Amino acid sequence: MNEPIAIPPPLEKLGTGIPGLDLITEGGLPKDRTTLVAGSAGSAKTVLASQFLAAGIQKANEPRVFVTFEEPPADIRRNLLGLA
């Protein structure tokens, strides 16, 4: 006797505020989960993180955290000013 297969509920997503990213991720990033952004030098990780931070602060008035081991704070601030 075969039991019916339980279908898990859809993964709840949180929009990033970046229209193109929300489109390709089908609604945003998984809600209440940690997302690691990884890639080689020059793959636009900092640009993505900066856009995510700016969108959350400007559009949703949400706190956001940016962690980096590579770039000094002055460089990060200069990158973020370009999104204002």
Secondary structure, 3 states (H helix, E strand, C coil): CCCCCCCCCCCCEECCCCHHHHHHCCCCEECCCCCCCCCCCCCCHHHHHHHHHHHHHHHHCCCCCCCCCCCCHHHHHHHHHCCC
